[in-house]
Amino acid sequence: MFVDKVRITVVGGRGGDGAVAFHREKYVASGGPDGGDGGHGGSVVLRVNDNLSTLLDFRYKRKYAAQAGVNGQGRKMAGKRGENLIIEVPRGTVVRDAQSGAIICDMSGDEDFVLARGGRGGWGNAHYATPTRQVPRFAKAGLKGQERDVILELKLLADVGLVGFPNVGKSTLLSVTSNARPKIANYHFTTLFPNLGVIYVDEGVSFVMADIPGIIEGAAEGAGLGHDFLRHIDRCRLLIHVVDVSGCEDRDPVADFEAINRELADYSEDLASRPMIVAANKADLLPPDSDNLQRLQKAAEAAGCPFYVISAGTTKGTRELMRAAAGLLRQLPPVKVFEPEYVEEIAQAVRPEDFQIEHYGSTWLVTGEWISRLVENINFDDYESRNYFDQQLRRCGLFTRLEEEGIQEGDTVDIYDFEFEYQK
């Protein structure tokens, strides 16, 4: 099964929590806090694997999470960092943001790409010791890893793309000019997925050619199979437009030539402007009284396209066509690599005063990212930790805001399931 587009979720590993511990050693009085830091979470990393040619593996697994960091320990021992999760993809895979559709990266080179970063590990209580707070009984919790939904889209890396209506001989042309062995039969849509072949022209001269399922009118709007696979010729530097001039299916080659060009333009103006060679195929089956060849040649010349007469079935003219393609490729820029479009939002510093207050009768619900992190880091069983929590709430202005909004003595304040009775 050929799969070339999938949606997955990637999650960086959570950072490990810092440890609350105290030094214990014979003959050492008041050893002090020595809780170690938590390890950083692992990241989700993309890597190119040239042995892969499809995204089939992602059809059955849609969520990928890296390993979390290990919690810190006593004796100031830091937790182990979480291992990165390596995801292998075929070369030519384009990664898009699922929400905006913007390109995040193009996996066409050999460098790895960090798709979801792991969270930072939390500090142990050794970091919080001060001359006035010598026995901190709290530590910092690890942060969550980055989570994002992305779309993986495979765009084949090929120099030349074969386009044309179904059953015009594209797969036959690929089979007689390369070692590729696509399925060939005398019915429409024999080709159900793209095929690649390497064309060897001369010593040291070769290129990659892609054959996609036949395009029909309306393909750019989703008709037939062409709409699903046109993306595979997005990178091609040169197009070879294969046209059946034999008339054996009662089709007009000029009308076919113009129809395919319209579909390419509807799909992408950039694709329609690529250099194109017109290959008049099945010339050996052309009736003696037919003017199809002459009319198609005029249409190709009017469009500024080189014109070649071939017969893929008998290989007549195919070598000359491949030589011409190789000659044009020497003058064209390299295979297109898509530049990143996605601009990652810079995380703004979370300020203590950025919190929300909701009032329900005698209950006051307080929410906010900074306060959420603060609650995670407090040991409410420890008196000193609770005092530290109270100091932080006063410093961020929570109690002042509550009084301005009309809180009464005895009302309940709920901060992420930690409740207390307000006293002035």
Beta strands, then each sheet from edge to edge (+ up, - down):
strand 1: 5-11
strand 2: 44-48
strand 3: 63-65
strand 4: 85-89
strand 5: 93-97
strand 6: 103-107
strand 7: 113-116
strand 8: 147-154
strand 9: 160-163
strand 10: 195-202
strand 11: 205-211
strand 12: 238-244
strand 13: 276-281
strand 14: 307-309
strand 15: 356-360
strand 16: 363-367
strand 17: 412-415
strand 18: 418-421
sheet 1: 3+ 1+ 8- 5+ 6-
sheet 2: 4+ 2+ 7-
sheet 3: 10+ 11- 9- 12- 13- 14-
sheet 4: 15+ 16- 17- 18+
end
